[in-house]
Amino acid sequence: MAKFAKTMNFEGFMQPARFEADIADCEVEGDIPSGIDGAFFRVHPDPQFPARMGDDIWFNGDGMVSQFRFKDGRVDFKHRWVKTDKWKLENKAGHALFAHYRNPIDDDPSVKGRYRGTANTNVMAHGGKLFALKEDSPPVAMDPNTLESLGYWDFGGTMKSPTFTAHPKIDPRTGNMVAFGYAAKGLLTRDVVFYEIDKSGRVVHETWFEAPYYCMMHDWGVTEDYAVFHIVPSISTPERLERRMPHFGFDTTLPVYVGVLPRKGDGKDIRWFKAPNLFASHVMNAFNEGSKIYFDTPVAKNNMFPFFPDVHGKPFNPEEAQSRLTRWTLDMDSNGDSFGQERLTELVGEFPRIDDRYATEAYRHGYLLVSDPEKPSEFSRMGLFMNTIAHVDLATGKHKSWWCGPISSLQEPCFIPKSANAPEGEGYLVALANRLKEMRSDLLVFDAQHIDEGPVATIRLPLRLRPGLHGNWHTASELAQ
């Protein structure tokens, strides 16, 4: 009999759901613009079985992908497990075999040496496949229309590393997927591999380098000419794993590094910049002009992840964990290793997104989830406290925002262009709303230029989607490939 731990990771809105579903012609309030034709994919962690060691971190749940297919003013919903090696082995056994998050010490002996990935962090299509991603393992390919799992993918034998980023980027100029893997020669190693993957799904460029120290390299930046890696000290050691501590912990004594790798160069060409200790995770965008590289990321004074606690035992500091969108400017013509930092907004927010047609280049419009403490909220229900969605105009410094109400919270937004040739930022934004009292979910559709006016349409689901991490939009023509 399945019994999940009575902890914050498994109660309330975080309760495991463990279902697959199909809903044809979802209930809609308002009107979905008829020109929207494609699918929004997103993924969340959802454990198939109770944790092997009792309690567990939210990030260790099995991947569950949702597809919202838009066409002719209606939406069809599809929801499927990502059938990783882990999922298949545990499904056959009827119970959990893999133990702690990114720590194999207490795994069942029968699964020693098997991929431990859960494919629960991001989902993105490329080269006719949909890839469910987790950064400690290769991508899992899925059929983008049926969501059938096709297994781990090595891009026709051209990918050599056992790890692959959860945040690949699509270069809108070339159509290439640009990617990397860290811990690319094994658990806790400093080795990093960089890949360019062409439109047919084959690696066409590969190079390797070493990071200054092992850490979580969750996101990064890609410009027309460079790959930009921020090395922030969410670190780990063999001792942490032996002691069954959370895999990562934040070390306030270490500096931050930014590595700049020419996309067509060799790993030995990487140049390292340096800054005093801070915290940064996700990246809104990056671009280069002349000798200067611009890298936009929410920055906090201290650790933002309480589930990966301070390595020196200091308590989590919510005020110092507040992040604000900041532009780092790195000058390749400079003689030193420092870089400039300029705050772009006073909004406290994370999960930044853009109109992805402007990835790698100068852009104007950005979107992010915001924590607005001045709005009334029932904190006991909130979980991740993101109660507002915002549009930031980087040309004017102004922003527009919309609050989701006192007993709801929001998940990461995603931009949908109005058309292939529409001006930047002209289109729609979708984001899931967690209806915490009703224990169900809505998908909200906004006019991306008028977020403050609220949703133009609400897709009402009669079910609850656990909090997820990331997702992406793909057009009907991309799905047809």
C-alpha positions as CSV (number, residue, x, y, z in Angstrom):
1,M,0.0,0.0,0.0
2,A,1.5,3.4,-1.1
3,K,2.1,5.7,1.8
4,F,3.8,9.0,1.2
5,A,5.6,11.0,3.9
6,K,3.5,13.6,5.7
7,T,5.9,16.4,4.8
8,M,5.7,19.6,2.7
9,N,7.1,17.7,-0.3
10,F,4.0,15.4,-0.4
11,E,1.1,17.3,1.1
12,G,-1.4,20.0,0.0
13,F,-0.9,21.1,-3.6
14,M,2.3,19.0,-3.6
15,Q,0.5,15.7,-3.2
16,P,1.6,13.2,-5.8
17,A,-1.0,12.9,-8.5
18,R,0.3,9.9,-10.5
19,F,-2.2,9.8,-13.4
20,E,-2.2,10.1,-17.2
21,A,-5.1,11.8,-18.9
22,D,-6.7,13.0,-22.1
23,I,-9.2,15.8,-22.3
24,A,-10.7,16.8,-25.6
25,D,-12.0,20.3,-26.1
26,C,-11.2,21.7,-22.6
27,E,-13.6,24.1,-20.9
28,V,-12.6,27.7,-21.7
29,E,-13.6,31.0,-20.1
30,G,-13.2,33.9,-22.6
31,D,-11.9,33.5,-26.1
32,I,-8.8,31.8,-27.3
33,P,-7.4,33.7,-30.3
34,S,-8.1,31.6,-33.3
35,G,-4.6,32.2,-34.8
36,I,-2.9,30.2,-32.0
37,D,-1.9,26.9,-33.6
38,G,0.6,24.7,-31.8
39,A,1.3,23.1,-28.4
40,F,2.5,24.3,-25.1
41,F,4.5,21.6,-23.3
42,R,5.5,21.6,-19.7
43,V,6.8,19.1,-17.2
44,H,6.6,18.5,-13.4
45,P,8.1,16.0,-11.0
46,D,5.5,13.4,-9.8
47,P,6.8,10.3,-8.0
48,Q,5.5,7.0,-9.3
49,F,6.0,5.4,-5.9
50,P,6.7,6.5,-2.3
51,A,10.3,7.5,-1.8
52,R,12.7,4.6,-1.0
53,M,14.1,6.4,2.0
54,G,10.9,7.9,3.3
55,D,10.9,11.7,2.7
56,D,12.4,13.1,-0.5
57,I,13.1,16.3,-2.3
58,W,10.4,17.6,-4.7
59,F,13.0,17.6,-7.5
60,N,13.4,13.8,-7.4
61,G,9.9,12.9,-8.7
62,D,9.4,11.2,-12.0
63,G,8.8,13.4,-15.0
64,M,5.2,14.0,-16.1
65,V,4.7,15.9,-19.4
66,S,1.6,18.0,-20.2
67,Q,0.6,19.0,-23.7
68,F,-1.9,21.8,-24.4
69,R,-2.7,21.6,-28.1
70,F,-4.2,24.8,-29.4
71,K,-6.1,24.9,-32.7
72,D,-9.1,26.8,-34.1
73,G,-9.9,28.4,-30.8
74,R,-10.0,25.2,-28.8
75,V,-7.5,23.3,-26.6
76,D,-7.0,19.6,-26.2
77,F,-5.0,18.3,-23.1
78,K,-2.7,15.3,-22.9
79,H,-0.7,14.1,-19.9
80,R,1.9,11.3,-19.9
81,W,4.7,9.9,-17.8
82,V,8.2,10.1,-19.2
83,K,9.2,6.5,-19.2
84,T,12.8,6.7,-18.2
85,D,14.9,3.7,-17.3
86,K,14.2,4.5,-13.7
87,W,10.4,4.6,-14.3
88,K,10.5,1.3,-16.2
89,L,12.6,-0.5,-13.6
90,E,10.5,0.7,-10.6
91,N,7.2,0.1,-12.5
92,K,8.3,-3.5,-13.0
93,A,9.4,-3.9,-9.3
94,G,6.3,-2.2,-8.0
95,H,8.2,0.1,-5.6
96,A,11.1,2.6,-5.6
97,L,14.6,1.3,-6.3
98,F,16.5,4.6,-6.6
99,A,17.1,6.5,-3.4
100,H,18.3,10.1,-2.7
101,Y,18.4,12.9,-5.3
102,R,21.6,12.6,-7.3
103,N,23.1,10.2,-4.7
104,P,23.3,6.5,-5.6
105,I,24.7,5.2,-2.3
106,D,21.4,3.8,-1.0
107,D,20.0,2.6,-4.4
108,D,18.9,-1.0,-4.7
109,P,21.9,-3.1,-5.9
110,S,19.8,-4.3,-8.9
111,V,20.0,-0.8,-10.4
112,K,23.7,0.0,-9.8
113,G,25.1,1.8,-12.8
114,R,21.8,2.6,-14.4
115,Y,20.8,6.1,-15.4
116,R,19.1,7.7,-12.4
117,G,17.5,10.6,-14.4
118,T,13.8,11.5,-13.9
119,A,13.4,13.8,-17.0
120,N,11.3,16.2,-14.9
121,T,12.9,19.6,-15.5
122,N,12.3,20.9,-19.0
123,V,10.7,19.7,-22.3
124,M,11.6,21.0,-25.7
125,A,11.2,19.9,-29.3
126,H,14.0,19.7,-31.9
127,G,14.6,17.7,-35.1
128,G,11.2,16.0,-35.0
129,K,11.5,14.8,-31.4
130,L,10.3,16.1,-28.0
131,F,13.0,15.9,-25.4
132,A,12.2,15.6,-21.7
133,L,15.3,16.8,-19.8
134,K,17.1,16.5,-16.5
135,E,20.7,17.6,-16.2
136,D,22.1,14.5,-14.6
137,S,21.3,12.2,-17.6
138,P,20.8,12.1,-21.4
139,P,17.6,13.5,-22.8
140,V,14.6,11.2,-23.2
141,A,13.0,11.4,-26.6
142,M,9.2,11.5,-26.9
143,D,6.8,11.7,-29.8
144,P,5.7,15.4,-29.7
145,N,2.1,14.5,-30.8
146,T,1.3,11.3,-28.9
147,L,3.8,11.8,-26.0
148,E,5.0,8.2,-26.4
149,S,8.3,7.8,-24.7
150,L,11.1,6.6,-27.1
151,G,13.9,6.2,-24.6
152,Y,17.2,7.9,-23.9
153,W,18.6,9.7,-26.9
154,D,22.2,10.2,-28.1
155,F,21.5,12.1,-31.3
156,G,22.4,9.2,-33.6
157,G,25.4,8.2,-31.6
158,T,27.0,11.7,-31.9
159,M,26.6,12.7,-28.2
160,K,29.3,11.1,-26.0
161,S,28.5,12.5,-22.5
162,P,26.2,10.8,-19.9
163,T,24.7,14.3,-19.0
164,F,22.8,16.9,-20.9
165,T,21.6,20.4,-19.8
166,A,17.9,21.0,-18.8
167,H,18.2,24.4,-20.6
168,P,19.3,23.9,-24.2
169,K,18.8,26.9,-26.4
170,I,17.6,27.1,-30.0
171,D,19.5,29.6,-32.1
172,P,16.9,31.4,-34.2
173,R,19.4,32.2,-36.9
174,T,20.7,28.7,-37.6
175,G,17.9,26.5,-36.1
176,N,20.6,24.6,-34.2
177,M,20.1,23.4,-30.7
178,V,23.0,24.7,-28.5
179,A,23.6,22.6,-25.4
180,F,26.1,21.4,-22.8
181,G,26.5,18.8,-20.1
182,Y,28.2,19.2,-16.7
183,A,29.6,16.4,-14.5
184,A,30.2,15.1,-18.0
185,K,32.7,12.5,-17.0
186,G,30.9,11.2,-14.0
187,L,29.3,12.2,-10.7
188,L,30.9,15.3,-9.1
189,T,33.4,15.8,-11.9
190,R,34.3,19.3,-13.1
191,D,34.2,18.3,-16.7
192,V,31.9,20.2,-19.0
193,V,31.1,19.5,-22.7
194,F,29.6,22.0,-25.2
195,Y,27.5,20.9,-28.2
196,E,26.0,22.4,-31.3
197,I,23.2,20.1,-32.7
198,D,21.9,20.7,-36.2
199,K,18.3,20.8,-37.4
200,S,18.5,17.1,-38.3
201,G,19.4,16.2,-34.7
202,R,23.1,15.4,-35.0
203,V,26.0,16.9,-33.0
204,V,28.1,19.0,-35.4
205,H,30.5,20.6,-32.9
206,E,31.8,19.4,-29.5
207,T,34.4,20.8,-27.2
208,W,35.4,20.2,-23.5
209,F,36.6,22.3,-20.6
210,E,36.8,22.2,-16.8
211,A,34.8,24.4,-14.5
212,P,36.7,26.2,-11.6
213,Y,34.7,24.0,-9.2
214,Y,31.9,21.4,-9.3
215,C,28.5,23.1,-8.9
216,M,24.9,23.1,-10.2
217,M,25.1,24.5,-13.7
218,H,21.4,24.7,-14.2
219,D,21.1,27.5,-16.8
220,W,23.4,29.5,-19.0
221,G,23.5,32.1,-21.8
222,V,24.1,31.8,-25.5
223,T,24.9,34.7,-27.9
224,E,25.5,34.8,-31.6
225,D,29.2,34.2,-31.0
226,Y,29.6,32.9,-27.4
227,A,28.4,30.4,-24.9
228,V,28.4,32.0,-21.4
229,F,28.5,29.8,-18.2
230,H,27.9,31.3,-14.8
231,I,29.5,29.3,-12.0
232,V,27.7,29.9,-8.8
233,P,28.7,28.0,-5.6
234,S,25.8,25.6,-5.1
235,I,28.4,22.9,-4.7
236,S,28.8,19.3,-3.6
237,T,31.5,16.9,-2.4
238,P,31.8,13.1,-1.8
239,E,31.6,13.8,1.9
240,R,28.1,15.3,1.5
241,L,26.9,12.2,-0.4
242,E,28.4,9.9,2.2
243,R,26.6,11.8,5.0
244,R,23.3,11.6,3.0
245,M,23.1,15.4,3.0
246,P,21.2,17.3,0.2
247,H,23.3,16.9,-2.9
248,F,24.0,20.6,-3.2
249,G,24.7,23.2,-0.6
250,F,25.5,26.9,-1.0
251,D,29.0,28.1,-0.1
252,T,29.2,31.8,0.7
253,T,33.0,31.8,0.8
254,L,33.5,31.0,-2.9
255,P,33.6,33.6,-5.7
256,V,31.4,33.5,-8.8
257,Y,32.9,32.8,-12.2
258,V,31.6,33.5,-15.7
259,G,33.2,31.5,-18.5
260,V,33.0,32.8,-22.0
261,L,33.5,30.2,-24.7
262,P,33.6,31.0,-28.4
263,R,30.9,28.9,-30.0
264,K,33.2,27.9,-32.9
265,G,36.3,27.6,-30.7
266,D,38.0,25.0,-28.5
267,G,37.6,24.5,-24.8
268,K,41.1,25.9,-24.2
269,D,39.8,29.2,-25.6
270,I,37.4,29.8,-22.7
271,R,38.0,33.0,-20.7
272,W,37.0,33.4,-17.1
273,F,35.6,36.5,-15.4
274,K,35.1,36.7,-11.6
275,A,32.9,38.4,-9.0
276,P,32.4,38.2,-5.2
277,N,29.9,35.7,-3.9
278,L,26.2,36.0,-5.0
279,F,23.4,33.8,-6.2
280,A,22.0,33.6,-9.8
281,S,20.2,30.7,-11.5
282,H,18.0,31.3,-14.5
283,V,18.9,33.5,-17.5
284,M,16.5,35.7,-19.4
285,N,18.8,36.2,-22.4
286,A,22.3,37.0,-23.5
287,F,23.8,38.8,-26.6
288,N,27.0,40.3,-27.8
289,E,27.7,43.6,-29.5
290,G,31.2,44.5,-30.5
291,S,33.6,43.4,-27.7
292,K,30.8,43.4,-25.1
293,I,28.7,40.5,-23.9
294,Y,25.4,41.2,-22.1
295,F,24.0,38.5,-19.8
296,D,20.7,39.1,-18.0
297,T,19.8,37.1,-14.9
298,P,17.9,37.5,-11.6
299,V,20.6,38.1,-8.9
300,A,20.3,37.7,-5.1
301,K,22.7,38.5,-2.4
302,N,22.5,35.0,-1.0
303,N,21.2,31.5,-1.6
304,M,17.7,31.3,-3.1
305,F,17.3,27.5,-2.6
306,P,16.4,26.6,1.0
307,F,16.3,22.9,0.0
308,F,20.0,23.2,-0.8
309,P,21.1,24.8,2.6
310,D,24.2,26.8,3.5
311,V,27.2,24.5,3.8
312,H,28.4,26.3,6.9
313,G,25.0,25.8,8.7
314,K,23.7,29.4,8.5
315,P,19.9,29.6,8.4
316,F,18.1,30.5,5.2
317,N,17.7,34.3,4.8
318,P,14.5,35.1,2.9
319,E,15.4,38.8,2.4
320,E,18.9,38.0,1.0
321,A,17.3,35.4,-1.2
322,Q,15.2,38.1,-3.1
323,S,16.4,38.2,-6.7
324,R,16.2,41.2,-9.1
325,L,16.8,41.1,-12.8
326,T,20.4,42.3,-13.4
327,R,22.5,42.8,-16.5
328,W,26.1,41.6,-16.4
329,T,28.4,43.3,-18.9
330,L,31.6,41.4,-19.9
331,D,34.2,43.2,-22.1
332,M,36.3,40.8,-24.1
333,D,38.7,43.7,-24.8
334,S,39.3,44.4,-21.1
335,N,42.6,43.3,-19.4
336,G,41.0,42.3,-16.1
337,D,38.6,39.6,-14.9
338,S,35.9,41.8,-13.4
339,F,32.5,42.6,-15.0
340,G,29.8,45.3,-14.7
341,Q,26.5,44.7,-13.0
342,E,23.4,46.9,-13.5
343,R,20.0,46.2,-12.0
344,L,17.2,46.4,-14.6
345,T,14.1,46.3,-12.4
346,E,13.3,46.5,-8.7
347,L,10.7,43.7,-9.1
348,V,11.6,40.6,-7.0
349,G,11.2,37.8,-9.4
350,E,12.5,34.7,-11.1
351,F,11.6,32.3,-14.0
352,P,12.5,34.9,-16.7
353,R,11.3,34.4,-20.3
354,I,11.5,36.2,-23.6
355,D,10.1,36.1,-27.1
356,D,12.4,33.2,-28.1
357,R,12.7,34.4,-31.6
358,Y,15.1,37.0,-30.1
359,A,17.2,34.5,-28.2
360,T,21.0,35.2,-28.6
361,E,20.4,38.8,-29.7
362,A,19.5,42.3,-28.5
363,Y,15.9,42.3,-27.2
364,R,13.4,44.6,-25.5
365,H,10.6,42.5,-23.9
366,G,11.0,40.2,-20.9
367,Y,8.6,38.4,-18.6
368,L,9.0,36.9,-15.2
369,L,7.2,35.6,-12.2
370,V,7.2,38.0,-9.2
371,S,6.8,37.7,-5.5
372,D,4.8,40.7,-4.4
373,P,4.6,40.7,-0.6
374,E,2.3,43.7,-0.6
375,K,-0.5,41.7,-2.0
376,P,-2.6,39.6,0.4
377,S,-1.8,35.9,0.3
378,E,-2.6,32.8,2.3
379,F,1.1,31.8,2.8
380,S,0.2,28.4,4.3
381,R,-1.2,27.4,1.0
382,M,1.4,29.0,-1.3
383,G,4.4,26.8,-1.6
384,L,6.5,28.6,-4.0
385,F,5.4,32.2,-3.5
386,M,5.0,33.6,-7.0
387,N,1.7,35.5,-7.0
388,T,2.3,38.0,-9.9
389,I,3.3,37.9,-13.5
390,A,5.1,40.8,-15.0
391,H,6.1,42.2,-18.4
392,V,9.3,44.3,-18.3
393,D,10.1,46.8,-21.1
394,L,13.8,47.0,-21.1
395,A,13.8,50.0,-23.4
396,T,11.8,52.2,-21.1
397,G,12.4,50.5,-17.7
398,K,8.7,50.3,-17.1
399,H,6.7,47.2,-16.3
400,K,3.1,45.9,-16.3
401,S,1.9,43.2,-13.9
402,W,-1.1,41.1,-13.0
403,W,-1.8,39.6,-9.5
404,C,-3.4,36.1,-9.4
405,G,-5.3,36.6,-6.1
406,P,-4.8,35.6,-2.5
407,I,-5.2,31.8,-2.8
408,S,-3.5,31.1,-6.1
409,S,0.1,31.0,-7.3
410,L,1.7,30.9,-10.7
411,Q,4.1,28.7,-12.7
412,E,6.6,29.7,-15.3
413,P,5.2,31.7,-18.2
414,C,5.9,31.0,-21.9
415,F,5.6,33.3,-24.9
416,I,3.6,32.5,-28.1
417,P,4.3,34.8,-31.1
418,K,1.2,36.2,-32.8
419,S,2.7,35.1,-36.1
420,A,6.1,34.1,-37.4
421,N,6.8,37.6,-38.6
422,A,5.1,39.6,-35.8
423,P,7.2,42.3,-34.1
424,E,9.1,41.3,-30.9
425,G,6.7,40.9,-28.0
426,E,3.5,40.9,-30.1
427,G,1.7,37.7,-29.1
428,Y,0.5,35.9,-26.1
429,L,1.8,34.6,-22.8
430,V,0.6,31.3,-21.2
431,A,1.1,30.4,-17.5
432,L,-0.4,27.8,-15.2
433,A,-2.3,29.0,-12.2
434,N,-2.4,26.8,-9.1
435,R,-5.9,27.1,-7.6
436,L,-4.8,26.2,-4.1
437,K,-8.2,26.1,-2.4
438,E,-9.9,24.2,-5.2
439,M,-6.9,21.9,-5.6
440,R,-6.9,22.2,-9.4
441,S,-5.2,24.1,-12.2
442,D,-6.0,26.7,-14.9
443,L,-4.0,27.6,-17.9
444,L,-4.1,31.4,-18.4
445,V,-3.7,33.1,-21.8
446,F,-2.6,36.8,-21.8
447,D,-2.1,39.4,-24.4
448,A,1.7,39.7,-23.9
449,Q,1.6,43.5,-24.3
450,H,-1.2,44.0,-21.8
451,I,-0.5,41.6,-19.0
452,D,-2.1,44.1,-16.6
453,E,-5.5,43.6,-18.2
454,G,-5.7,40.0,-17.1
455,P,-6.2,36.8,-19.0
456,V,-8.1,36.9,-22.4
457,A,-8.9,33.2,-21.9
458,T,-8.7,30.7,-19.1
459,I,-8.5,27.0,-19.8
460,R,-10.1,25.3,-16.8
461,L,-8.8,21.9,-15.9
462,P,-10.9,19.6,-13.6
463,L,-7.6,18.3,-12.2
464,R,-4.5,19.4,-10.4
465,L,-1.1,19.7,-12.0
466,R,1.7,19.6,-9.5
467,P,4.1,22.6,-9.5
468,G,6.4,22.3,-12.5
469,L,9.6,23.7,-13.6
470,H,9.9,24.6,-17.3
471,G,8.1,24.3,-20.6
472,N,8.1,25.6,-24.2
473,W,5.8,26.5,-27.1
474,H,6.1,24.8,-30.5
475,T,4.1,25.7,-33.6
476,A,2.0,23.3,-35.6
477,S,4.6,23.3,-38.4
478,E,7.3,22.2,-35.9
479,L,5.0,19.4,-34.6
480,A,4.4,18.2,-38.2
481,Q,8.1,17.5,-38.6
